[in-house]
Amino acid sequence: MQIATAQRAAKENNKLSVFSVKMAQTTEDVMACQKLRYDVFATEMGAEVESIISGYDQDHFDAHCRHLMVIDETDNKVIATTRILTNSNAKSAGSYYSETEFDISNITALNKKFMEIGRTCVHASYRTSPAINHLWQGVAKTMMLEDVDYLFGCVSIPIDDSGHYVHSLVQHLKKTNYSDAKFRVEPFVKLADSSYPLQTDVVLPSLLKRYINIGAVVCGEPCLDTQFNVADIFVLVDTKKISKRYQKHFF
């Protein structure tokens, strides 16, 4: 399914790029997404990813997800991706990915139409380009077509200072973008306490900032993911409450 084609060109690496957004249709499409994930998560970030085939980030959820991909048409190269898991496919997978890290029973008890996104990444050369905007437009289009009630996922924050930054970030979010108690989730592996004083001038990571801008709330303490050496923060978006600015932009 073709989601969209960029209406403007973007200058990347001294060339003009035209982006398109679509769902992976073939095994080759899915593997191109998995290759990008490996390059970002394993090669760039040093994560210990699952890999059935060397050089590809693969796990059992992939077979149950749809894979959204942004393509640089000038090179026919996948430069951004995320994977999508909805209610029925989560049942066939055995759970949502988030349920491997959190008790999200307060969320699933709502008995609504959910869409989980995850394994989101952008090629290093395109992180200042419109690529992430096109990826989000694809997510928004899918939400609309599926008539989704809630979007959720885990935002990964690298741990490079014993969790000091993450603790400061969460304390900041508790004051600004924390969920009501009825939406709280519990991490299975909590982040160790930090002995450092909390930062007061916290800068939001770009993906988390994008979630917050569209109206997401943070639903609890982060989960420590030792495989990726990150803290995962669970975020939830009530699609009926997406900010008007982003409704206009995406829909």
Residue, then its C-alpha position, 0 to 999 in steps of 0.5 A: m500500500q502506497i501511503a504518500t509521495a513527497q511533494r517536495a525534494a530535499k537536499e541530502n548529501n549534495k543531491l536532491s532526494v524525493f521521498s515516498v512512504k509505503m508498507a513493505q509488500t515483499t520479503e525483500d522490503v521487510m529485509a531492507c527495513q531489518k537491515l536498516r534497523y541492524d545498521v542503526f541499532a547494532t552497528e551504530m548504537g552497539a545493541e545486541v540485536e536478535s539476528i537469524i541472518s547476520g546483519y539483520d535485526q529480526d525477532h518473532f514480532d516481525a512476522h506479525c507486524r506491518h513494516l512502514m518504510v520511507i524510501d529515497e527514490t533517487d537511490n531506491k534506498v530505505i532510509a526510515t522505518t517503523r513497524i506496526l502491530t494492531n489488536s488482531n496481530a498482537k493476538s497472533a504474536g502472543s502479545y504486544y512488544s511493550e508487554t515484554e517490558f511492561d505490565i500494560s494491563n491497565i491499557t489493554a483493559l480499555n478494550k479499544k482499538f490499539m496500534e503499537i509502533g516500534r523499532t523506529c529508526v532513521h538512517a544517520s544521513y537523513r536525520t535532519s531531513p523531512a524523512i521523519n515527517h514522512l514516516w509520521q505521515g505514514v503512521a497517521k494515515t494508517m491510524m486513520l484507515e484503521d480507525v485507531d483509538y490509541l497509539f502507543g509504543c516505547v521510546s528508547i533513551p540511551i544510558d550513558d551516565s548511569g541513568h542520570y539523564v533518564h531520571s531527570l527526564v522522567q521527573h520533568l515529564k511527571k510535571t508536564n506530560y504524565s498520564d492519569a493513574k488509570f493509564r499507568v504501566e509498570p516496568f518489569v526491570k526498573l532503572a537503578d536510582s541515580s545518586y546525582p542531583l537531577q538536571t533542571d534544563v532537560v532537553l527532550p530526545s527528538l522522537l519523544k518530543r514528536y510524541i509529546n507534540i502530538g499529545a502523548v502522555v508518559c505512563g510510568e517509570p522507564c524499563l531498563d533494556t540491557q540488550f539495547n543498553v537503553a531505558d524504554i519509556f512507555v508513551l500513549v496517544d489518545t487519537k481523539k486528543i491529537s493536537k489540532r496543529y498536528q491533525k492539520h499537518f498529518f491528516 
